[in-house]
């Protein structure tokens, strides 16, 4: 199915230029629903999440992505998160501005978050709990695994210097790409993506992610929107127990969890093609069910290739320029089968 892809730069409430993109189902007179992408730490949308955007658009969904400040093609210090709330507010403002567009009014609205993007999606939901119709959460960062929770003294020491050296890249970290993406060919393609941040995390960035995870962990019961959380059982980047905790503690009436045996962190981008097809079949089936379209529950085996907007579009053309490991990872970044509370 033909998919239309467009790009646009917008300006956030702080005047920073952010890159956005859309994948639209060209063969559909009107999309089934809107899906908004929240990418992971250090990642970007236009290339890394192209497969996801194209796949969902080919099944009739309008898919919208944004690179966070400092990420991908957006402006800002590379992968520096001064305040996690800035990311959440930027995404919420931009996504709602899209929902307010004439052609999309009345369409159902879904959030899609991978890894750290899962935390972003959940926090967007918390800003306006009744606005969103659901969320897809792929290996979300929403709790600190007990296996890697930092000692309070360590947090105290780091916090004491975060405003002195906030941008220093001093936080030790494993090579997440090696640990997240199983397929060796896909892994090297991802490593070759120069828009992806591959250096050590900055001090304040790491602490903001840590604090965000701790805040989410204490408020999982406040999650009320329908959601589908997916996680690879062999994930050593974010612990599967994080997704189980979300499923068990969330107050959502409609909630589903599926853990995939043998699969790693990069469920939609780093697994062999057959595994990726399995994951997307589940994602599309979940979306179709909640959009009143059950016609695609059996998918083909082969892939087809209130807003007070704080964002303002820029002038067109104005561009800024697994091996196993026992290592520990930050913020729930670690170092069974289908359960559901709904009819999937």
DRENDOVO-902485 format. One record per residue (C-alpha): residue in one letter; x, y, z; residue number from 1. Coordinates in Angstrom, 2 decimals. Layout:
<atoms>
@res=a | u=X | v=Y | w=Z | n=NUM .
...
</atoms>
This chain:
<atoms>
@res=x | u=0.00 | v=0.00 | w=0.00 | n=1 .
@res=x | u=1.24 | v=3.46 | w=-0.88 | n=2 .
@res=x | u=2.35 | v=5.62 | w=2.04 | n=3 .
@res=x | u=2.84 | v=9.38 | w=1.89 | n=4 .
@res=x | u=5.75 | v=10.73 | w=3.94 | n=5 .
@res=x | u=6.20 | v=14.42 | w=4.87 | n=6 .
@res=x | u=8.58 | v=16.42 | w=7.08 | n=7 .
@res=x | u=8.19 | v=19.78 | w=8.82 | n=8 .
@res=x | u=10.06 | v=21.86 | w=11.39 | n=9 .
@res=x | u=8.12 | v=23.45 | w=14.25 | n=10 .
@res=x | u=9.16 | v=25.79 | w=17.03 | n=11 .
@res=x | u=8.40 | v=24.89 | w=20.65 | n=12 .
@res=x | u=7.39 | v=27.25 | w=23.48 | n=13 .
@res=x | u=11.09 | v=27.92 | w=24.22 | n=14 .
@res=x | u=11.84 | v=28.86 | w=20.63 | n=15 .
@res=x | u=13.73 | v=25.67 | w=19.80 | n=16 .
@res=x | u=13.27 | v=24.22 | w=16.32 | n=17 .
@res=x | u=12.06 | v=20.62 | w=16.38 | n=18 .
@res=x | u=11.87 | v=18.13 | w=13.53 | n=19 .
@res=x | u=8.55 | v=16.41 | w=12.89 | n=20 .
@res=x | u=7.37 | v=13.90 | w=10.32 | n=21 .
@res=x | u=4.24 | v=12.05 | w=9.21 | n=22 .
@res=x | u=3.41 | v=8.80 | w=7.45 | n=23 .
@res=x | u=-0.07 | v=8.92 | w=5.91 | n=24 .
@res=x | u=-2.11 | v=6.14 | w=4.23 | n=25 .
@res=x | u=-2.39 | v=7.51 | w=0.71 | n=26 .
@res=x | u=-4.95 | v=4.89 | w=-0.39 | n=27 .
@res=x | u=-7.38 | v=5.71 | w=2.43 | n=28 .
@res=x | u=-9.81 | v=8.62 | w=1.99 | n=29 .
@res=x | u=-9.48 | v=9.17 | w=5.74 | n=30 .
@res=x | u=-7.23 | v=7.45 | w=8.29 | n=31 .
@res=x | u=-8.71 | v=5.02 | w=10.80 | n=32 .
@res=x | u=-7.05 | v=6.86 | w=13.69 | n=33 .
@res=x | u=-3.98 | v=8.89 | w=14.69 | n=34 .
@res=x | u=-0.87 | v=7.28 | w=16.18 | n=35 .
@res=x | u=1.76 | v=9.53 | w=17.76 | n=36 .
@res=x | u=5.32 | v=8.22 | w=18.09 | n=37 .
@res=x | u=7.50 | v=8.81 | w=21.17 | n=38 .
@res=x | u=11.00 | v=7.53 | w=20.44 | n=39 .
@res=x | u=13.54 | v=6.22 | w=22.91 | n=40 .
@res=x | u=16.57 | v=7.86 | w=24.52 | n=41 .
@res=x | u=19.13 | v=8.95 | w=21.94 | n=42 .
@res=x | u=16.94 | v=7.83 | w=19.05 | n=43 .
@res=x | u=15.03 | v=9.68 | w=16.29 | n=44 .
@res=x | u=11.96 | v=9.22 | w=14.12 | n=45 .
@res=x | u=12.65 | v=9.79 | w=10.42 | n=46 .
@res=x | u=14.99 | v=6.85 | w=9.91 | n=47 .
@res=x | u=15.00 | v=4.68 | w=13.03 | n=48 .
@res=x | u=11.18 | v=4.62 | w=13.31 | n=49 .
@res=x | u=10.53 | v=4.62 | w=9.57 | n=50 .
@res=x | u=9.60 | v=0.94 | w=9.64 | n=51 .
@res=x | u=7.03 | v=1.50 | w=12.35 | n=52 .
@res=x | u=5.55 | v=4.57 | w=10.67 | n=53 .
@res=x | u=5.35 | v=2.89 | w=7.29 | n=54 .
@res=x | u=3.86 | v=-0.32 | w=8.64 | n=55 .
@res=x | u=1.09 | v=1.39 | w=10.63 | n=56 .
@res=x | u=0.30 | v=3.79 | w=7.77 | n=57 .
@res=x | u=0.02 | v=0.87 | w=5.35 | n=58 .
@res=x | u=-2.82 | v=-0.46 | w=7.52 | n=59 .
@res=x | u=-4.71 | v=2.83 | w=7.46 | n=60 .
@res=x | u=-3.30 | v=4.84 | w=10.37 | n=61 .
@res=x | u=-1.96 | v=8.39 | w=10.23 | n=62 .
@res=x | u=1.37 | v=8.26 | w=12.07 | n=63 .
@res=x | u=3.08 | v=11.37 | w=13.46 | n=64 .
@res=x | u=6.56 | v=11.61 | w=14.97 | n=65 .
@res=x | u=8.73 | v=14.27 | w=16.58 | n=66 .
@res=x | u=12.43 | v=14.33 | w=17.49 | n=67 .
@res=x | u=12.84 | v=15.59 | w=21.05 | n=68 .
@res=x | u=14.99 | v=18.66 | w=21.70 | n=69 .
@res=x | u=18.62 | v=17.64 | w=21.26 | n=70 .
@res=x | u=17.67 | v=14.42 | w=19.49 | n=71 .
@res=x | u=17.82 | v=13.45 | w=15.83 | n=72 .
@res=x | u=17.28 | v=16.40 | w=13.49 | n=73 .
@res=x | u=15.97 | v=18.73 | w=16.21 | n=74 .
@res=x | u=18.01 | v=21.61 | w=17.58 | n=75 .
@res=x | u=19.55 | v=21.69 | w=21.06 | n=76 .
@res=x | u=22.59 | v=20.24 | w=22.83 | n=77 .
@res=x | u=22.93 | v=16.65 | w=21.71 | n=78 .
@res=x | u=20.93 | v=14.36 | w=23.94 | n=79 .
@res=x | u=20.89 | v=16.87 | w=26.82 | n=80 .
@res=x | u=17.68 | v=16.68 | w=28.85 | n=81 .
@res=x | u=17.57 | v=19.72 | w=31.12 | n=82 .
@res=x | u=14.02 | v=18.92 | w=32.25 | n=83 .
@res=x | u=12.17 | v=15.78 | w=31.29 | n=84 .
@res=x | u=8.95 | v=17.80 | w=31.50 | n=85 .
@res=x | u=10.17 | v=19.80 | w=28.49 | n=86 .
@res=x | u=10.04 | v=16.68 | w=26.34 | n=87 .
@res=x | u=6.59 | v=15.76 | w=27.64 | n=88 .
@res=x | u=5.20 | v=19.27 | w=27.12 | n=89 .
@res=x | u=6.70 | v=19.60 | w=23.63 | n=90 .
@res=x | u=5.18 | v=16.30 | w=22.54 | n=91 .
@res=x | u=1.82 | v=16.99 | w=24.14 | n=92 .
@res=x | u=1.57 | v=20.46 | w=22.58 | n=93 .
@res=x | u=2.56 | v=19.27 | w=19.13 | n=94 .
@res=x | u=0.41 | v=16.14 | w=19.16 | n=95 .
@res=x | u=-2.67 | v=18.10 | w=20.28 | n=96 .
@res=x | u=-2.05 | v=20.67 | w=17.56 | n=97 .
@res=x | u=-2.26 | v=17.84 | w=15.01 | n=98 .
@res=x | u=-5.45 | v=16.47 | w=16.60 | n=99 .
@res=x | u=-7.00 | v=19.94 | w=16.24 | n=100 .
@res=x | u=-6.45 | v=19.99 | w=12.47 | n=101 .
@res=x | u=-9.73 | v=19.96 | w=10.57 | n=102 .
@res=x | u=-9.19 | v=16.66 | w=8.80 | n=103 .
@res=x | u=-8.38 | v=14.84 | w=12.05 | n=104 .
@res=x | u=-11.12 | v=16.14 | w=14.33 | n=105 .
@res=x | u=-13.17 | v=13.24 | w=15.65 | n=106 .
@res=x | u=-10.43 | v=10.69 | w=14.98 | n=107 .
@res=x | u=-9.31 | v=8.43 | w=17.79 | n=108 .
@res=x | u=-5.90 | v=9.28 | w=19.23 | n=109 .
@res=x | u=-3.27 | v=6.77 | w=20.31 | n=110 .
@res=x | u=0.19 | v=7.19 | w=21.82 | n=111 .
@res=x | u=3.03 | v=4.87 | w=20.88 | n=112 .
@res=x | u=6.18 | v=4.84 | w=23.02 | n=113 .
@res=x | u=9.33 | v=2.76 | w=22.87 | n=114 .
@res=x | u=11.66 | v=2.46 | w=25.88 | n=115 .
@res=x | u=12.11 | v=6.02 | w=27.28 | n=116 .
@res=x | u=9.32 | v=6.98 | w=24.88 | n=117 .
@res=x | u=7.03 | v=4.79 | w=26.96 | n=118 .
@res=x | u=7.66 | v=7.10 | w=29.91 | n=119 .
@res=x | u=6.98 | v=10.11 | w=27.68 | n=120 .
@res=x | u=3.68 | v=8.57 | w=26.52 | n=121 .
@res=x | u=2.54 | v=7.80 | w=30.07 | n=122 .
@res=x | u=3.38 | v=11.32 | w=31.24 | n=123 .
@res=x | u=1.51 | v=12.83 | w=28.27 | n=124 .
@res=x | u=-1.48 | v=10.75 | w=29.38 | n=125 .
@res=x | u=-1.15 | v=12.04 | w=32.96 | n=126 .
@res=x | u=-1.31 | v=15.65 | w=31.72 | n=127 .
@res=x | u=-4.78 | v=15.02 | w=30.26 | n=128 .
@res=x | u=-6.06 | v=11.57 | w=31.34 | n=129 .
@res=x | u=-9.28 | v=11.58 | w=29.32 | n=130 .
@res=x | u=-7.89 | v=12.88 | w=26.02 | n=131 .
@res=x | u=-6.17 | v=9.79 | w=24.68 | n=132 .
@res=x | u=-7.92 | v=6.65 | w=23.51 | n=133 .
@res=x | u=-5.03 | v=4.32 | w=24.22 | n=134 .
@res=x | u=-1.31 | v=3.67 | w=24.24 | n=135 .
@res=x | u=1.06 | v=1.12 | w=22.80 | n=136 .
@res=x | u=4.09 | v=0.73 | w=25.07 | n=137 .
@res=x | u=7.05 | v=-1.23 | w=23.75 | n=138 .
@res=x | u=9.58 | v=-2.16 | w=26.46 | n=139 .
@res=x | u=8.70 | v=1.02 | w=28.38 | n=140 .
@res=x | u=10.91 | v=2.82 | w=30.91 | n=141 .
@res=x | u=8.41 | v=3.32 | w=33.73 | n=142 .
@res=x | u=10.02 | v=1.81 | w=36.83 | n=143 .
@res=x | u=13.48 | v=1.16 | w=38.19 | n=144 .
@res=x | u=14.27 | v=-2.53 | w=38.29 | n=145 .
@res=x | u=15.11 | v=-3.68 | w=41.81 | n=146 .
@res=x | u=18.18 | v=-5.33 | w=40.29 | n=147 .
@res=x | u=19.77 | v=-2.00 | w=39.38 | n=148 .
@res=x | u=18.25 | v=0.60 | w=41.69 | n=149 .
@res=x | u=21.10 | v=3.02 | w=42.59 | n=150 .
@res=x | u=22.13 | v=3.42 | w=46.22 | n=151 .
@res=x | u=20.66 | v=6.64 | w=47.71 | n=152 .
@res=x | u=24.21 | v=7.85 | w=48.47 | n=153 .
@res=x | u=25.14 | v=7.62 | w=44.80 | n=154 .
@res=x | u=22.11 | v=9.68 | w=43.83 | n=155 .
@res=x | u=22.96 | v=12.26 | w=46.53 | n=156 .
@res=x | u=26.53 | v=12.68 | w=45.28 | n=157 .
@res=x | u=25.52 | v=13.02 | w=41.64 | n=158 .
@res=x | u=22.71 | v=15.44 | w=42.48 | n=159 .
@res=x | u=25.14 | v=17.68 | w=44.39 | n=160 .
@res=x | u=27.12 | v=18.37 | w=41.20 | n=161 .
@res=x | u=24.45 | v=18.22 | w=38.49 | n=162 .
@res=x | u=24.09 | v=22.02 | w=38.26 | n=163 .
@res=x | u=27.87 | v=22.44 | w=38.16 | n=164 .
@res=x | u=28.62 | v=19.99 | w=35.35 | n=165 .
@res=x | u=25.16 | v=19.20 | w=33.90 | n=166 .
@res=x | u=26.35 | v=18.45 | w=30.37 | n=167 .
@res=x | u=29.41 | v=16.38 | w=31.22 | n=168 .
@res=x | u=29.36 | v=12.95 | w=29.63 | n=169 .
@res=x | u=30.54 | v=11.10 | w=32.73 | n=170 .
@res=x | u=27.87 | v=8.48 | w=33.33 | n=171 .
@res=x | u=29.26 | v=5.02 | w=32.58 | n=172 .
@res=x | u=27.11 | v=2.98 | w=30.23 | n=173 .
@res=x | u=27.25 | v=-0.25 | w=28.27 | n=174 .
@res=x | u=26.88 | v=-0.28 | w=24.51 | n=175 .
@res=x | u=23.09 | v=-0.35 | w=24.41 | n=176 .
@res=x | u=22.99 | v=-1.03 | w=20.68 | n=177 .
@res=x | u=24.83 | v=-4.30 | w=21.18 | n=178 .
@res=x | u=22.42 | v=-5.28 | w=23.95 | n=179 .
@res=x | u=19.16 | v=-4.08 | w=22.40 | n=180 .
@res=x | u=19.11 | v=-5.32 | w=18.80 | n=181 .
@res=x | u=19.39 | v=-9.04 | w=18.11 | n=182 .
@res=x | u=19.75 | v=-9.17 | w=14.34 | n=183 .
@res=x | u=23.41 | v=-8.39 | w=13.52 | n=184 .
@res=x | u=22.66 | v=-6.74 | w=10.18 | n=185 .
@res=x | u=19.97 | v=-4.49 | w=11.63 | n=186 .
@res=x | u=22.27 | v=-3.76 | w=14.58 | n=187 .
@res=x | u=25.01 | v=-2.43 | w=12.34 | n=188 .
@res=x | u=22.54 | v=-0.40 | w=10.28 | n=189 .
@res=x | u=21.33 | v=1.24 | w=13.49 | n=190 .
@res=x | u=24.90 | v=1.84 | w=14.61 | n=191 .
@res=x | u=25.55 | v=3.55 | w=11.27 | n=192 .
@res=x | u=22.69 | v=6.01 | w=11.81 | n=193 .
@res=x | u=24.54 | v=9.22 | w=12.66 | n=194 .
@res=x | u=21.33 | v=10.81 | w=13.99 | n=195 .
@res=x | u=21.38 | v=8.36 | w=16.90 | n=196 .
@res=x | u=23.33 | v=9.49 | w=19.98 | n=197 .
@res=x | u=25.95 | v=6.87 | w=20.85 | n=198 .
@res=x | u=28.13 | v=8.57 | w=23.48 | n=199 .
@res=x | u=28.00 | v=8.44 | w=27.28 | n=200 .
@res=x | u=24.88 | v=9.97 | w=28.85 | n=201 .
@res=x | u=25.23 | v=13.50 | w=30.19 | n=202 .
@res=x | u=25.00 | v=13.82 | w=33.98 | n=203 .
@res=x | u=21.78 | v=15.84 | w=34.16 | n=204 .
@res=x | u=20.20 | v=13.73 | w=31.44 | n=205 .
@res=x | u=20.84 | v=10.55 | w=33.43 | n=206 .
@res=x | u=19.46 | v=12.09 | w=36.62 | n=207 .
@res=x | u=16.36 | v=13.40 | w=34.86 | n=208 .
@res=x | u=15.69 | v=9.92 | w=33.50 | n=209 .
@res=x | u=16.24 | v=8.42 | w=36.93 | n=210 .
@res=x | u=13.89 | v=10.87 | w=38.64 | n=211 .
@res=x | u=11.28 | v=10.34 | w=35.93 | n=212 .
@res=x | u=11.39 | v=6.58 | w=36.40 | n=213 .
@res=x | u=11.04 | v=6.94 | w=40.17 | n=214 .
@res=x | u=8.07 | v=9.30 | w=39.78 | n=215 .
@res=x | u=6.35 | v=6.95 | w=37.36 | n=216 .
@res=x | u=7.02 | v=3.96 | w=39.59 | n=217 .
@res=x | u=5.17 | v=5.70 | w=42.45 | n=218 .
@res=x | u=2.21 | v=6.61 | w=40.27 | n=219 .
@res=x | u=1.55 | v=3.58 | w=38.06 | n=220 .
@res=x | u=-1.87 | v=3.26 | w=39.71 | n=221 .
@res=x | u=-2.79 | v=6.61 | w=38.11 | n=222 .
@res=x | u=-2.60 | v=5.11 | w=34.62 | n=223 .
@res=x | u=-6.19 | v=4.80 | w=33.41 | n=224 .
@res=x | u=-6.10 | v=4.75 | w=29.62 | n=225 .
@res=x | u=-6.39 | v=1.54 | w=27.61 | n=226 .
@res=x | u=-2.92 | v=0.18 | w=26.87 | n=227 .
@res=x | u=-1.04 | v=-2.71 | w=25.34 | n=228 .
@res=x | u=2.43 | v=-3.25 | w=26.78 | n=229 .
@res=x | u=4.84 | v=-5.45 | w=24.83 | n=230 .
@res=x | u=8.22 | v=-6.69 | w=26.06 | n=231 .
@res=x | u=10.84 | v=-9.18 | w=25.00 | n=232 .
@res=x | u=11.51 | v=-11.77 | w=27.71 | n=233 .
@res=x | u=15.23 | v=-11.71 | w=26.88 | n=234 .
@res=x | u=15.44 | v=-7.90 | w=27.15 | n=235 .
@res=x | u=18.49 | v=-6.83 | w=29.18 | n=236 .
@res=x | u=18.05 | v=-3.10 | w=28.53 | n=237 .
@res=x | u=14.70 | v=-2.60 | w=30.27 | n=238 .
@res=x | u=13.70 | v=-5.39 | w=32.60 | n=239 .
@res=x | u=10.44 | v=-7.18 | w=31.69 | n=240 .
@res=x | u=9.44 | v=-6.89 | w=35.37 | n=241 .
@res=x | u=8.90 | v=-3.19 | w=34.66 | n=242 .
@res=x | u=6.11 | v=-4.00 | w=32.20 | n=243 .
@res=x | u=4.63 | v=-6.57 | w=34.56 | n=244 .
@res=x | u=4.52 | v=-3.93 | w=37.33 | n=245 .
@res=x | u=2.76 | v=-1.49 | w=35.00 | n=246 .
@res=x | u=0.19 | v=-4.10 | w=34.02 | n=247 .
@res=x | u=-0.47 | v=-5.16 | w=37.63 | n=248 .
@res=x | u=-0.66 | v=-1.66 | w=39.17 | n=249 .
@res=x | u=-2.38 | v=0.38 | w=36.45 | n=250 .
@res=x | u=-6.05 | v=1.25 | w=37.09 | n=251 .
@res=x | u=-6.94 | v=0.84 | w=33.43 | n=252 .
@res=x | u=-9.97 | v=-1.34 | w=32.76 | n=253 .
@res=x | u=-8.69 | v=-2.21 | w=29.30 | n=254 .
@res=x | u=-5.11 | v=-3.38 | w=29.62 | n=255 .
@res=x | u=-3.11 | v=-6.06 | w=27.87 | n=256 .
@res=x | u=0.42 | v=-7.38 | w=28.28 | n=257 .
@res=x | u=2.39 | v=-9.71 | w=26.07 | n=258 .
@res=x | u=5.91 | v=-10.94 | w=26.66 | n=259 .
@res=x | u=7.75 | v=-12.50 | w=23.74 | n=260 .
@res=x | u=10.02 | v=-15.46 | w=24.55 | n=261 .
@res=x | u=13.58 | v=-15.05 | w=23.33 | n=262 .
@res=x | u=13.08 | v=-11.55 | w=21.97 | n=263 .
@res=x | u=15.30 | v=-8.62 | w=22.95 | n=264 .
@res=x | u=14.68 | v=-4.91 | w=23.57 | n=265 .
@res=x | u=14.26 | v=-3.76 | w=19.97 | n=266 .
@res=x | u=11.05 | v=-5.64 | w=19.24 | n=267 .
@res=x | u=10.06 | v=-3.60 | w=16.18 | n=268 .
@res=x | u=13.47 | v=-2.81 | w=14.74 | n=269 .
@res=x | u=16.14 | v=-5.23 | w=15.92 | n=270 .
@res=x | u=14.61 | v=-8.68 | w=15.65 | n=271 .
@res=x | u=14.63 | v=-11.01 | w=12.64 | n=272 .
@res=x | u=11.91 | v=-10.13 | w=10.13 | n=273 .
@res=x | u=9.59 | v=-12.97 | w=11.17 | n=274 .
@res=x | u=9.62 | v=-11.79 | w=14.79 | n=275 .
@res=x | u=8.99 | v=-8.19 | w=13.78 | n=276 .
@res=x | u=5.98 | v=-9.34 | w=11.73 | n=277 .
@res=x | u=4.59 | v=-11.16 | w=14.79 | n=278 .
@res=x | u=4.93 | v=-8.03 | w=16.93 | n=279 .
@res=x | u=3.32 | v=-5.73 | w=14.36 | n=280 .
@res=x | u=0.48 | v=-8.20 | w=13.79 | n=281 .
@res=x | u=-0.31 | v=-7.92 | w=17.51 | n=282 .
@res=x | u=-0.02 | v=-4.12 | w=17.49 | n=283 .
@res=x | u=-2.27 | v=-3.68 | w=14.46 | n=284 .
@res=x | u=-4.82 | v=-6.18 | w=15.78 | n=285 .
@res=x | u=-4.99 | v=-4.25 | w=19.08 | n=286 .
@res=x | u=-5.46 | v=-0.94 | w=17.26 | n=287 .
@res=x | u=-8.03 | v=-2.31 | w=14.81 | n=288 .
@res=x | u=-10.08 | v=-3.79 | w=17.66 | n=289 .
@res=x | u=-10.25 | v=-0.39 | w=19.39 | n=290 .
@res=x | u=-11.08 | v=1.39 | w=16.15 | n=291 .
@res=x | u=-13.97 | v=-0.95 | w=15.37 | n=292 .
@res=x | u=-12.12 | v=-2.62 | w=12.53 | n=293 .
@res=x | u=-11.58 | v=-6.35 | w=12.98 | n=294 .
@res=x | u=-10.97 | v=-6.97 | w=9.32 | n=295 .
@res=x | u=-7.21 | v=-7.06 | w=9.73 | n=296 .
@res=x | u=-6.89 | v=-9.52 | w=12.62 | n=297 .
@res=x | u=-5.37 | v=-11.94 | w=10.15 | n=298 .
@res=x | u=-2.48 | v=-10.09 | w=8.56 | n=299 .
@res=x | u=-0.45 | v=-11.02 | w=5.50 | n=300 .
@res=x | u=2.84 | v=-12.73 | w=6.18 | n=301 .
@res=x | u=4.82 | v=-10.33 | w=4.02 | n=302 .
@res=x | u=5.26 | v=-6.66 | w=4.98 | n=303 .
@res=x | u=4.01 | v=-3.84 | w=2.72 | n=304 .
@res=x | u=6.80 | v=-2.11 | w=2.07 | n=305 .
@res=x | u=-7.86 | v=22.19 | w=23.21 | n=306 .
@res=x | u=-5.61 | v=22.94 | w=22.31 | n=307 .
@res=x | u=-3.32 | v=25.89 | w=22.73 | n=308 .
@res=x | u=-0.56 | v=24.98 | w=20.35 | n=309 .
@res=x | u=2.82 | v=26.02 | w=21.70 | n=310 .
@res=x | u=4.30 | v=24.93 | w=18.41 | n=311 .
@res=x | u=4.51 | v=27.03 | w=15.28 | n=312 .
@res=x | u=5.59 | v=25.64 | w=11.90 | n=313 .
@res=x | u=8.69 | v=27.02 | w=10.28 | n=314 .
@res=x | u=8.81 | v=28.23 | w=6.72 | n=315 .
@res=x | u=8.99 | v=25.31 | w=4.33 | n=316 .
@res=x | u=12.56 | v=24.41 | w=3.55 | n=317 .
@res=x | u=13.94 | v=26.15 | w=6.60 | n=318 .
@res=x | u=16.11 | v=23.45 | w=8.10 | n=319 .
@res=x | u=18.44 | v=23.77 | w=11.07 | n=320 .
@res=x | u=20.90 | v=21.76 | w=10.79 | n=321 .
@res=x | u=23.69 | v=-8.96 | w=21.90 | n=322 .
@res=x | u=25.64 | v=-10.53 | w=23.62 | n=323 .
@res=x | u=24.34 | v=-11.31 | w=27.10 | n=324 .
@res=x | u=25.49 | v=-9.05 | w=29.86 | n=325 .
@res=x | u=25.24 | v=-8.81 | w=33.61 | n=326 .
@res=x | u=26.00 | v=-5.10 | w=33.37 | n=327 .
@res=x | u=23.68 | v=-2.65 | w=35.03 | n=328 .
@res=x | u=21.62 | v=-0.06 | w=33.24 | n=329 .
@res=x | u=20.03 | v=3.14 | w=34.49 | n=330 .
@res=x | u=16.35 | v=3.89 | w=35.06 | n=331 .
@res=x | u=14.89 | v=0.43 | w=34.81 | n=332 .
@res=x | u=17.35 | v=-0.13 | w=32.05 | n=333 .
@res=x | u=18.43 | v=-3.43 | w=33.26 | n=334 .
@res=x | u=21.47 | v=-4.41 | w=33.65 | n=335 .
@res=x | u=4.94 | v=-14.49 | w=30.29 | n=336 .
@res=x | u=2.92 | v=-14.90 | w=27.95 | n=337 .
@res=x | u=-0.18 | v=-12.99 | w=26.96 | n=338 .
@res=x | u=-2.22 | v=-11.66 | w=29.89 | n=339 .
@res=x | u=-5.12 | v=-9.41 | w=29.23 | n=340 .
@res=x | u=-7.88 | v=-7.58 | w=31.02 | n=341 .
@res=x | u=-9.71 | v=-6.97 | w=27.79 | n=342 .
@res=x | u=-10.78 | v=-8.69 | w=24.63 | n=343 .
@res=x | u=-7.85 | v=-8.14 | w=22.32 | n=344 .
</atoms>
